[in-house]
Amino acid sequence: MFKLTIDKLQEGMVLAQDVTRGDGVVLISAGRQVTGEVISLLHRLEVETVVLEGDLFASEEERVEHLRRQEQALDHRFSRVTDDPVLMGIRELLRHHLREGRAAMPAAEDPAGAGEQAGGESC
Amino acid sequence: MLGDRAAAKKRVQLIKNLPTLPGMIEQISKAVESQRFSVDDIGKLISRDQVLSAKVLKLANSAFFGFSRKVGSLTQALVLLGFDVVKGLILTSSVFDLMKAKAEGLWLHSMGVATASSIIAAHLEMEDAEEISLAGLLHDLGKVVLRAHMTEDMEAIGALVEDQGLSTREAEQAVLGFTHAEVGRWLAESWKLPEQLAEPIQYHHDPGRAKDAPLVTAVVHFADIMVRGYGYGDGGDPWVPPLDRAALARMSLGPELLKEIIAEVCDKLVPEVALPDDD
């Protein structure tokens, strides 16, 4: 899962979360494939970003390497509280989401990715 | 370590530089206190500053408030959020303006804590959910002010974090003789923020000391830990701080609830991918 600004959308991508109006009404449902029509609709609705399925890695190796780095960063963030079982439980829940691709965490040890946006999923 | 006098001198220097509210807010605060003006009058007063009202409306429509309809005007924001929250939003935009692009990481961290606070508040069915989100948004106010006004000291603090592995708070204490939590308190006092906001700002690392707003403080304390653990934005150092057991007990979050909250935080805080423009 990753978030993208509308101007970077490409046809064929798949929405991972509903696009909702300010009042909560669903305008476009999760699962919808991005087409030219969807893109112009999003522009008209003045939606700024959408959450998409999958990732942007060029290869499986790249994805695996990225996940490895993210898990390393996760362990580092929790490295001073390893004596707290509750926090360790939270760490493992986060790891689970990370592996499921539910949490696209920025890599903490990647200064290049810590620029303007929080995204670490860029390729 | 600093002597008391050196710390006191730095403190005076900083307090002199604390950002003041736009003059108009002062007038409006008085108008609200005097109760002679309607919400409509006050909304119109704020609306005269178009840049400010646009920023306040944008924040009022942020996902973490989760309103079921769009907040279209300042009058509406005042009705839905109350004056204290609108005032807090004006403060937020005034203070974060100090930092502009440099504070992007801290801004993301603050938005993340606001979002996580509102998710916890919803699961605990707490009232005043908007104030709780705002408390999350403002919890690191002191850091913003320090970065803006104590540039040299901030470099020394950054170096201590980087080279010696101190937490930001420890490094602040070593360099300044006080921490961002205290700076936040001074700011909250100078802006006359209610204790519901002031205590989470002052005690989000030490929630046991909150007297007037212990539950909100506990929520922000825990939201800060979750967002740091998740790694969203930049709180100054990478480490998850210790969890206060009494704060956790106060929220009575069982394992199932905790699981749901974390799943929701992961869903709401998906980081944005910055692709180059010419892809």
Interface residues (C-beta under 8 A of the other chain):
Chain A: M1 F2 K3 L4 T5 K8 Q17 R21 G22 D23 G24 T49 V51 L56 A73 L74 H76 R77 F78 S79 R80 V81 D84 V86 L87 G89 I90 R91 L93 L94 H97 R102 A103 A104 M105 P106 A108 A114 G115 E116 Q117 A118 G119 G120 E121 S122
Chain B: N61 F67 S68 R69 K70 V71 A101 E104 G105 L108 I225 M226 R228 G229 Y230 G231 Y232 G233 D234 P238 W239 V240 P241 P242 L243 L248 P255 L258 K259 I262 A263 C266 D267 V270 P271 E272 V273 A274 L275 D279
